[in-house]
Amino acid sequence: MPTVNQKLEYISFHFQEDDEPADVAWTFAIAEGEDLIESLKNYALGMGKDPSDEYVGAIQSYIGYLYAQNLLLQQPKTIKQSAGSETDVKIPQKSPKRKPKNSIPAILLPGKEREEEIELRLQQGQSFLDLASTLQRSRIFICREAKRLLGEHKLKTLMKQNKKGQWSEIEMQYLTLLRQQRLSLREITMWLRRTKPSVEKKLRELGTTIFEPTAVEGPQQMPLGLQESLFNTRLVDVWQGLLQSDMTEKWRKALQGKSTEDWLSTISAGIPGNVKKLLGGLRPPTWGELEALLSTDTDDAGVYARLVSSRYEIQTVSDRYLYVGSASRYGGGLNMRISEHTVRRKRSDESRLQRDIRKKDLKGNDRFITLMVMKMNSPKKENVLEVRLTVTLAEAILTMWLGALKSSSLQLQNLCPWDPQTLEYTGWSSHNPLTVDVVEPSRSEDSNIETHCE
């Protein structure tokens, strides 16, 4: 991306609806000396995935098309000298504009003819990406149209017939692009219409380095005292960020009942030293470092993380999941909570996490690690409630700290001290724990579950 001192040129993409004037446009700044197509690809990847926004999908599909076809890379172009002005950059004739009705290919016209044409192309073995390239539409649009015209059942039956034979150069380029967008192996096989073994083989040929998270520049080690100081600073930062976030009135009142020092000192005392070391690091913990932490094996209360990965040999961020939870039931603690996670249930009674494991081809023998422990010295209601409030607050803090939420507001996302692009996993927790009131312990605490196990 451009820096402050670089001279800039600008390139704009305009979209139009039928015969109307252009109603949506993107303008990108390209720094002098940078490769045009590479810069555009980085902008497209930075937009993320938004299936509901057809324009985002269109620009990403178009830039992906340019990248895959290697149209600009065949004749390397760099931005010429001239700062702050719009420059006419030569663009291939395949335009991202949405064309007027009289020039739309017959396949995009409504009616049975279009349905038969799409069905025929899918029967011939074309993938959604093949159709997207041919029709200059986003892959999300093509997928949606196919479902609407053919119905999900018929489409699913057609798509079971995978493409065979040699991979084309454009398929290899699409494979690279899809992997850089952090799509899972399951999603890539669907878009390319290739078998999982075939995709895995090509990924091994390409190597895994291009699929790793962005490297963290600068020194990776620092003195222990500085690391401890950084841990304490981040602990306070996440705490303060949570205080400004949405929470229930009961939680807000409970947090006001004790000082910041009282809350955080108790939480800090329960976090093991090796976990503190990772949380105070200059870079986020790697997947291997998380897996190396101690397995959960205690009846005490505390916070744990559940690590689950896909069944596939070649993995990326979207093949690894991190869930953060807590347990505070007297007499059961963390061990009882983990047994609740792993008990077999009928499909109708499955938890959210169990459904994900089944539907996303994840390994069932996942790993549970301890992030924080707190003793439960008394079964008295007030003591159990105090422990429950503390470990649930710790769960909220560590969830944000590790970037373990599936989706979150920008405010909560910013509580993670590292760039999200450097994380080696996908968040699996569904919500901020402070948005749900803690269940107060009952007299028969040993037979009640204090919170819902996802």
Stockholm file with secondary structure:
# STOCKHOLM 1.0

chainA/1-454         MPTVNQKLEYISFHFQEDDEPADVAWTFAIAEGEDLIESLKNYALGMGKDPSDEYVGAIQSYIGYLYAQNLLLQQPKTIKQSAGSETDVKIPQKSPKRKPKNSIPAILLPGKEREEEIELRLQQGQSFLDLASTLQRSRIFICREAKRLLGEHKLKTLMKQNKKGQWSEIEMQYLTLLRQQRLSLREITMWLRRTKPSVEKKLRELGTTIFEPTAVEGPQQMPLGLQESLFNTRLVDVWQGLLQSDMTEKWRKALQGKSTEDWLSTISAGIPGNVKKLLGGLRPPTWGELEALLSTDTDDAGVYARLVSSRYEIQTVSDRYLYVGSASRYGGGLNMRISEHTVRRKRSDESRLQRDIRKKDLKGNDRFITLMVMKMNSPKKENVLEVRLTVTLAEAILTMWLGALKSSSLQLQNLCPWDPQTLEYTGWSSHNPLTVDVVEPSRSEDSNIETHCE
#=GR chainA/1-454 SS CCCTTSCEEEEEEEEECTTSCEEEEEEEEEETTSBHHHHHHHHHHHTCCCTTCHHHHHHHHHHHHHHHHTTTTTSCCBCCSCCSEECCCCCCSSCCSCCCGGGSCGGGSSSHHHHHHHHHHHHTTCCHHHHHHHHTCCHHHHHHHHHHHHCHHHHHHHHTSCCCSCCCHHHHHHHHHHHHTTCCHHHHHHHHTCCHHHHHHHHHHHCSGGGSCCCCCSCCCCCHHHHHHHHHHHHHHHHHHHHTSCCCHHHHHHHTTSCHHHHHHHHHHHSCHHHHHHHTSSSCCCHHHHHTSCBCCCSSEEEEEEEEEBSCSSCCGGGEEEEEEEECCTTTHHHHHHHHHHSCCCGGGCCHHHHHHHHTTBCSSCEEEEEEEECCCCCCHHHHHHHHHHHHHHHHHHHHHTTCBSSCCHHHHTTSSSCGGGCSSEECBCSCGGGSCCCCCCTTGGGSCSSCCC
#=GC SS_cons         CCCTTSCEEEEEEEEECTTSCEEEEEEEEEETTSBHHHHHHHHHHHTCCCTTCHHHHHHHHHHHHHHHHTTTTTSCCBCCSCCSEECCCCCCSSCCSCCCGGGSCGGGSSSHHHHHHHHHHHHTTCCHHHHHHHHTCCHHHHHHHHHHHHCHHHHHHHHTSCCCSCCCHHHHHHHHHHHHTTCCHHHHHHHHTCCHHHHHHHHHHHCSGGGSCCCCCSCCCCCHHHHHHHHHHHHHHHHHHHHTSCCCHHHHHHHTTSCHHHHHHHHHHHSCHHHHHHHTSSSCCCHHHHHTSCBCCCSSEEEEEEEEEBSCSSCCGGGEEEEEEEECCTTTHHHHHHHHHHSCCCGGGCCHHHHHHHHTTBCSSCEEEEEEEECCCCCCHHHHHHHHHHHHHHHHHHHHHTTCBSSCCHHHHTTSSSCGGGCSSEECBCSCGGGSCCCCCCTTGGGSCSSCCC
//
